C-alpha cells in the first residue's frame, strides 16, 4: 500500500461536506477519502441516484443540504448541443444562487489522476487519458494493485481502481504542482473551454484552508464566521469563472 502522510490524520471535525459526482465508483471513493484525510465528513447521495451525469441534476442533488456543497463534473460532451449547453448554464446559475461549488475537469476527473504520473499540457480526449493511465499503472503500480484491479486494467477497464490507496503523497504533491500550472495565467479562467484542465487543486486548497480554521484556537462562533467567509471567497475561485459557456 502506498504510504500517505500522517499530517492530515487528525480527529475529524464536526463538519460535513456534501458532494455529488458523476463517477459512483473509483472517482467518488477517492474524493470521499480525500475529504476524510483532511478531517471532515463526506456525505453524498450518488449511490441512491445512479447515472447522474448532467450538471443540472448534479447540482439539484446537493442543493437541499445544509452542509458545504460541492459538485464534481466532467466536461466530456456536455457542450455539443444547444440543449446540453442550456443544461450546463442552468446548473451553473442554480449553483451560484445556492453557494454550491463546481469542480470542473476537462476532459474528465481521470486527468487529475494522470497528473500524478506526468505533465499533460496538450489537448487530450478521455479515451487517451484512460490508455495512458492504464499503461502507467501497469508499469509503476503493480505492487499495490489487487489482482482484480490488474485484470480490469488489462481488459481496459479503469473505473473500479482504488486511487486513494495506490497514489502516494509525493505523487499528489507533483499532481498539485502540475495542476496549478495548467490554471496559471489563464484569466479569465473558463474550464469548460480549456483542455486539459482540472480544478481539483483548488478543491484541495479549499480543504487545507478549511482544516486550518477548524484546527485553530478560535472559539466556535469565530470559526463559523471564518468558514463562511472562506466559502464565499473560495466559491468564486472555483465556480464563478465558468459562468459564460
N, C-alpha and C positions, 0 to 999 in steps of 0.2 A: 504494500500500500504506500502511495506517495506521502511523504512527510509534509505536514502542514504546520505553520507557525502556531504557537500557543498564545500569542499575544491577544488574539481575539476571543479566546475561550474563557470568558468570564461569566458570572452569573447573569442569566437572562433578565432583561428589563421588562417591566410590565407595560410593554408597548407592542402593538400588533401592526403588521404591515400586510394589507390585503392586496392580493395580486391576481391578475388574470394573464394567462399566457397561451399562445396558440398551441404550443407543444405540451401535451399532457403527460409526456414521459421524461426522457433524459433531460431536456432543457428546463422543464418546470422543476424537476427534482434538484437540479443544480442551483437554480435561483433560490429555492426554499432553503437548501443547505447553506448557501451564501448568507442569507438573512440570519440564520441561526448562528453562524460563525461570528457575526458581529453582535450577537447577544439579544436578538429580537425574535418575535414570534411571527412566522409566516402563516397567513390564512389564505385559502383560495377555494374557489368553487368549480375549478376546471374539471374535476373528476365527475362532478354532478352534471355539468353541461359540456359534454364532449364535442369535439369537432367545431368549436367556435374559432373561426379564422378571420372574420371581418372585424374591423376596428370598432364600428358602432356597437356591436353586441359585446365585444370585449369590455368596452367602457361601461356599458349597462350592467355587466356582471358585477363590477365593483362599486357601482355608483351609490348604492344604499348603505354601504358600510360607513361606520364612524371612525374606522382606523385610517392610517395613512394608506392612500390608494394609488397603486401603480399598475400600469398595463404594459406588457411586453408584446411588441408586434413586429412581424417581418413585412418588408415591402413586397417582395415576390411580384405577383401580377396585379396588385391592388389598384394600379393606376391605368390599366389597359382599356378601360371603357368609361364612358361618362357616368354610368350608374355606380361603378366602383369608386370613381373619384368623389362622387357625391356622398357615398357611404363613409369615405375617409374624412371628408370635410365635416360631416355630421358628427362623427366620433370625436374629432378634434375640438369642435365647438362645445360639445357636451362636456368633454374633459376640462376645457378651460373654465367653464361655468361652475364646475364642481370640484376644483382643486385636485384633479386626477393627473398624475404624471404619466407621460407616454414615453417609453424607452423603445426607440426605433432601431432596427437593424436592417441594413440594406447591403446584401440582399436578404440575409437571414441570420438568426441568432448564432448559427454554427460558425459564422465569420469570427465571432468573439473567441470561440474555441481554436480556430485556425491561427489566430494571432498569438496564441500560447506557443506556437511552434515556429512561426516565420512572419516576416513582414508581408503585407499584401496591399499594394498601392494601386494596382491596375484593376480595371473593371473585371468583375468575375461573377459568373452565374452560380446558382445554388448547386447544380449537379457537379460543377468543377470544384466547389468548396468541399463537397462530400468526397469526391475522388481523392483530393489531396489529403484531407483529414484521414481517410481510411489508410492511405499509404503511410502517413506519419505515425499513426497509432500502431500499425502492424510492425513498423520498423523500430519504434522507440519505446513502446509501452506494453509489449507482450508480457513482460514480467509482472505487471499489475492488472492485466485484463483477465477476466474469467474465461473459461472455456466457451461458455455461451456467447460472450462478447466477441471473442475471436472468431467464432463460427459466423456470427452475424456480420462482422466486418468482411470476412472472406466472401460472404454472399451479398456484399454491397448494401447491407442494412446498418444504419448508424443511429437510429432513434433511441435505442434502449441502453446506450452507453452511460455508465455511472461517471460522469465528467468530474464531479467533485472529488471522487476517490482517486482518479488517475492523474489529475492535474495538480502539480505541487505549487508551493508558494513562490518559488523563484520563477516558474513559468507564468504564474499570474502577474507578477511584477513586470515581466517583459511584455505581456499582453497589454497591461495598462499603459506602458510607455508607447507601444505601437498604436494603440487605440487613440491616445491623446494626439499623436502626430497626425492621424487621419483627420481629426477635427480642427487642429490648429490652423489658424489663418483663413478659415472658411467663415466669412462674415458678410451677409447673414448666413447662418447655417440652416440648410433645409435638407435633412437626411433622407427625405422622400426622393430627392433628386440627386443624391450623392451615392455613388457606388465605387469602391467599398467604403462603408462607414457603419459604426455601431455606437450607440450611446451607453453601452454597458460600463464604460469607465466613469461616466457621470453618475450612474447609479451607485457604483462602489464608493465614489467620493461622497455621495449623499449619506451612505451608511456610515462612513468613517466620521463625518461631522456629527451625525445623529448620535453616534456612540460617545463622542467627546462630551456632548451635552449631558447625556444620561449618566455618565460616569463622573461628572463634575460634582463639586460640593455645594452647588446651588440648592436652594430649597425647591420643593416641588412646584410651587407657583411660578418661580423664575424659570425653572426647567421647561415647564409647559409653554411659557411665553417664548423662550428661545427656540423651542421645537417648532412652534407656529411660525416664527419668523424665518426659520430655516426652510420650511416647506414653501413659504411664499417666495423666498429667494431662489430656492432650487427649482421650483416649478417652471419659471420661465427659462431657466438654463437648459432644462431637458424637455421642455414642452412647447413653449410659445413659438419657437423658431420654425415649427412645422405647420404654421397656420396657413401659409399660402401654397396650396398644392397645384 
